[in-house]
Amino acid sequence: MPELLEFEEPIGVLQKEIEALSMLPVTVEREAEIESLRRRGESIRGELYKRLTPWQRVLVARHSERPSVLEYVNMLFTEFTEIHGDRLFGDDHAIVTGMARYKGEPVLVVGHHKGGSDTKQRIFRNFGYARPEGYRKALRAMRMAEKFKRPVVVFVDTPAAYPGIESEERGIAEAIALNLREMAMIEVPIIVNVCGEGGSGGALGLAIGDHILMHEFAVYSVIPPEGCAAILWRDSGRKIQAAEALKLTAPDLLARGVIDEIVPEPVGGAHNNPSAAATMLDGYLSRALAEFGALDTADRLERRYQKFRHMGRLGDAFTDAAAVGE
């Protein structure tokens, strides 16, 4: 059973009742009572997840048992062969890259990896905070995919790029900026899926693509709520207010044209039923790959450019400065 979040306390009460009953001798009546409590718990979970606040969605997106890129690889892809190293400095374990097959067709998979619920793995993966060599490794792999005409599937799940001094020494800003430029021009289809926490430039450094999918309870923002609150109000405790103001939920971003589709999740979130979450993603991913794989390369690149060029427009009154020669 996945660890319960703070707003799931009513479910925790029922689970304790179920555990207590399960320790008693088995009877038909007791089994029926346990089943009734389970159904009630699922009903309560469904109601809770229908009206999550932005901050509660942040908590769900950060859940330690939320499926990682490697779990999605195991559930949706075959013949995965990981690619290591950027050929410049080293191998960043916070970003996973590798060639695989999706429904028999060759693709490249790229994604952030937080390390799951295992403490050693989380340290090994640097909690999903990628360093410059991670972004350079991803770009090296994408150029290889372009050479062999393989579509790219990206899984975004990171709090942000790693802010340590070694990242600055090795050029984190340049590495992310280069990815933004190069991914805009890579000729093969790129399908991006924000499956967990899409934080800051660390997320955007892998998120330039033809079609942006986002899981129902994922978040995607220029800054984490705690950081936003600390900057705006000098009080990280106002993170709930910041989460509301940032408009970081999937419905908010779909309405603003930042993402293209919302991928539904099972009741209780992807961490509650990873296999069901993968099944739901499968249809969206298959359709997007087919749609953008069928486009002419020049048309696909133009649509990709226009997609990101139009983000942030302020309505009909927006004037394109380039169009008027400014």
C-alpha positions in Angstrom: 0.0 0.0 0.0 1.5 3.4 -1.0 2.3 5.9 1.7 -0.6 8.2 2.4 -0.3 11.9 1.9 -1.4 14.4 4.5 -4.8 15.1 2.9 -5.6 11.4 2.7 -6.1 11.0 6.5 -9.7 9.8 6.2 -8.4 6.9 4.1 -5.8 6.1 6.7 -8.4 5.7 9.4 -10.3 3.2 7.3 -7.1 1.3 6.5 -6.4 0.9 10.2 -9.8 -0.5 10.7 -9.2 -3.0 7.9 -5.9 -4.0 9.4 -7.4 -4.6 12.8 -10.2 -6.7 11.3 -7.8 -8.7 9.2 -6.0 -9.8 12.4 -9.2 -11.4 13.7 -10.4 -14.9 12.8 -11.9 -15.1 9.4 -15.6 -15.2 9.1 -18.0 -14.5 6.2 -19.4 -11.5 8.0 -16.0 -10.1 8.7 -14.8 -10.6 5.2 -17.9 -8.7 4.0 -17.2 -5.9 6.5 -13.6 -5.6 5.3 -14.8 -5.5 1.7 -17.3 -2.8 2.5 -14.6 -0.7 4.2 -12.3 -1.1 1.1 -15.1 0.1 -1.2 -15.8 3.0 1.1 -12.1 3.9 1.1 -11.9 3.9 -2.7 -15.0 6.0 -2.8 -13.5 8.6 -0.4 -10.2 8.5 -2.4 -12.1 9.2 -5.6 -13.9 12.2 -4.0 -10.7 13.6 -2.6 -8.9 13.4 -5.9 -11.7 15.1 -7.8 -11.2 18.3 -5.8 -7.5 18.5 -5.2 -6.0 22.0 -4.6 -2.9 23.0 -6.5 -0.7 22.3 -3.4 -2.2 18.9 -3.0 -1.4 18.2 -6.6 2.2 19.2 -5.9 2.2 16.6 -3.1 0.9 13.9 -5.4 3.4 14.8 -8.1 6.2 14.5 -5.6 5.0 11.1 -4.1 8.1 8.9 -3.7 6.2 5.9 -5.2 5.1 7.7 -8.3 6.3 5.6 -11.4 9.7 6.6 -12.7 11.0 6.6 -16.3 12.4 3.1 -15.9 9.1 1.8 -14.6 7.4 3.2 -17.6 10.1 1.7 -19.8 9.5 -1.8 -18.2 5.8 -1.5 -18.7 5.6 0.0 -22.2 8.8 -0.6 -24.0 11.0 -3.6 -25.0 14.7 -4.1 -25.8 15.7 -1.1 -23.8 19.5 -0.4 -24.0 20.7 2.4 -21.8 23.2 5.0 -23.1 25.7 6.4 -20.6 27.9 9.5 -20.5 28.1 12.8 -22.4 31.6 12.1 -23.8 32.7 15.3 -22.2 32.7 14.9 -18.4 30.8 11.9 -17.0 27.5 10.1 -16.6 24.6 11.8 -14.8 22.4 9.2 -13.2 19.6 11.8 -12.7 18.8 11.5 -16.4 18.2 8.1 -18.1 18.6 7.7 -21.9 18.4 4.6 -24.0 17.2 3.0 -27.3 14.2 0.8 -27.1 11.2 -0.5 -29.1 7.7 0.8 -28.7 5.1 -1.6 -30.2 7.9 -3.0 -32.2 9.1 0.3 -33.6 12.5 1.7 -32.6 12.5 4.9 -30.4 14.8 6.8 -28.0 13.6 7.1 -24.4 14.9 10.1 -22.3 13.8 11.0 -18.8 14.6 12.3 -15.4 14.8 9.8 -12.6 14.3 10.7 -8.9 15.2 7.3 -7.5 11.8 6.2 -6.2 11.3 5.4 -2.5 14.7 3.7 -1.9 17.0 6.1 -0.1 20.2 4.8 -1.7 18.7 5.1 -5.2 17.5 8.6 -4.5 21.0 9.6 -3.5 22.4 7.8 -6.5 20.0 9.6 -8.8 20.6 12.9 -7.0 16.9 13.1 -6.3 16.3 13.9 -9.9 18.4 17.1 -9.9 20.3 16.8 -13.2 23.7 18.3 -13.7 25.1 19.7 -17.0 26.4 16.3 -18.1 22.9 14.9 -17.9 21.5 17.4 -20.4 24.6 16.9 -22.7 24.1 13.1 -22.5 20.4 13.6 -23.4 21.3 15.8 -26.4 24.0 13.3 -27.5 21.4 10.5 -27.5 18.9 12.6 -29.3 21.3 13.5 -32.1 22.0 9.7 -32.4 18.2 9.1 -32.6 18.0 11.8 -35.3 20.8 10.1 -37.3 19.0 6.8 -37.2 15.5 8.4 -37.7 14.1 7.2 -34.3 11.4 9.2 -32.6 12.1 10.5 -29.1 9.9 9.9 -26.1 10.7 12.2 -23.1 9.6 11.7 -19.4 9.9 14.9 -17.3 10.0 14.5 -13.5 12.5 16.8 -11.7 12.3 19.5 -9.0 14.8 21.6 -11.0 18.4 21.4 -12.4 21.0 20.9 -9.7 21.9 24.3 -8.3 25.3 23.3 -6.8 28.6 25.0 -7.6 29.8 22.1 -9.7 26.8 22.7 -12.0 27.8 26.3 -12.4 31.4 25.4 -13.0 30.5 23.0 -15.8 28.0 25.3 -17.4 24.4 24.3 -16.5 22.8 27.4 -18.1 24.7 26.8 -21.3 23.8 23.1 -21.4 20.1 23.8 -20.9 20.1 26.6 -23.4 21.8 24.4 -26.0 19.2 21.7 -25.5 16.4 24.3 -26.0 17.9 25.4 -29.3 18.9 21.9 -30.6 15.7 20.2 -29.6 13.7 22.8 -31.6 15.6 21.7 -34.7 15.9 17.9 -34.3 14.2 16.4 -37.3 12.6 13.3 -35.7 9.3 13.5 -33.8 9.6 14.4 -30.1 6.8 13.5 -27.7 7.1 14.9 -24.2 5.3 13.6 -21.2 5.3 15.5 -17.9 4.7 12.5 -15.6 5.5 14.0 -12.2 7.1 17.2 -11.1 8.2 19.5 -13.9 10.3 22.1 -12.2 12.0 25.2 -13.7 14.6 25.1 -16.5 15.6 21.6 -15.3 12.3 20.4 -16.8 12.3 22.6 -19.8 15.8 21.4 -20.8 14.2 18.2 -21.9 10.7 19.4 -22.7 10.9 21.0 -26.2 8.8 18.8 -28.5 6.0 18.4 -31.0 3.4 17.3 -28.5 3.4 17.9 -24.7 1.4 15.4 -22.7 0.9 15.9 -18.9 -0.4 13.5 -16.4 -3.6 14.6 -14.6 -1.9 15.1 -11.2 1.5 16.2 -12.4 2.7 19.8 -12.0 4.8 22.0 -14.4 6.1 25.4 -13.3 8.9 27.9 -13.7 9.7 27.5 -10.0 8.7 25.3 -7.1 6.0 26.9 -4.8 8.4 27.1 -1.8 10.9 29.0 -3.9 8.3 31.3 -5.3 6.9 32.1 -1.8 10.5 32.8 -0.5 11.1 35.3 -3.3 7.7 37.0 -3.4 6.9 37.1 0.3 10.2 36.1 1.9 8.3 33.3 3.6 8.4 29.8 2.2 5.5 28.9 4.5 3.2 30.6 2.0 3.8 27.8 -0.5 0.1 26.9 -0.6 -0.7 30.5 -1.8 2.2 30.3 -4.3 1.0 27.0 -5.7 -2.4 28.6 -6.4 -0.8 31.7 -8.0 1.7 29.8 -10.2 -1.1 28.0 -12.2 1.0 24.8 -12.3 -1.8 22.2 -12.7 -2.6 20.3 -15.8 -6.0 22.0 -16.4 -4.4 25.5 -15.9 -1.6 24.7 -18.4 -3.9 23.2 -21.0 -6.1 26.3 -20.9 -3.0 28.5 -21.5 -1.7 26.3 -24.4 1.5 25.2 -22.5 0.6 21.6 -22.9 -1.5 19.8 -25.5 -3.3 16.9 -23.7 -4.0 15.7 -20.2 -3.4 12.0 -19.5 -5.9 10.7 -16.9 -4.6 8.8 -13.9 -6.1 6.0 -11.9 -8.2 6.8 -8.8 -5.6 7.9 -6.2 -2.9 8.9 -8.7 -0.4 7.0 -10.7 1.5 5.9 -7.6 -1.6 4.0 -6.4 -1.8 1.8 -9.6 1.3 2.2 -11.8 0.2 -0.5 -14.3 -3.1 1.3 -14.9 -1.3 4.6 -15.2 0.9 3.1 -17.9 -2.1 1.6 -19.7 -3.7 5.0 -19.8 -0.6 6.7 -21.1 -0.1 4.0 -23.8 -3.0 5.2 -25.9 -2.0 8.9 -25.8 1.6 8.1 -26.6 0.7 5.7 -29.5 -1.6 8.3 -31.1 0.9 11.2 -30.7 3.8 9.2 -32.3 1.6 8.1 -35.2 0.3 11.6 -35.8 3.6 13.4 -35.8 5.5 10.6 -37.4 3.2 11.0 -40.4 4.1 14.6 -40.9 6.6 16.0 -43.4 9.9 17.0 -41.6 9.7 20.6 -42.6 6.0 20.9 -41.6 6.7 19.2 -38.2 9.6 21.6 -37.4 7.6 24.6 -38.4 4.7 23.5 -36.2 7.1 22.8 -33.3 8.6 26.3 -33.7 5.2 28.0 -33.9 4.0 26.0 -30.9 6.6 27.5 -28.6 6.7 30.9 -30.3 3.0 31.4 -29.5 3.2 30.5 -25.8 2.6 33.5 -23.5 0.6 35.5 -25.9 -1.8 37.8 -24.1 -4.9 37.5 -26.4 -6.0 39.1 -29.6 -4.3 42.4 -28.8 -0.8 40.7 -28.7 1.5 42.2 -31.3 4.4 40.1 -32.6 7.3 42.5 -32.5 9.1 40.6 -35.2 6.2 41.1 -37.5 6.4 44.9 -37.3 10.1 45.0 -37.6 10.9 46.0 -34.0 
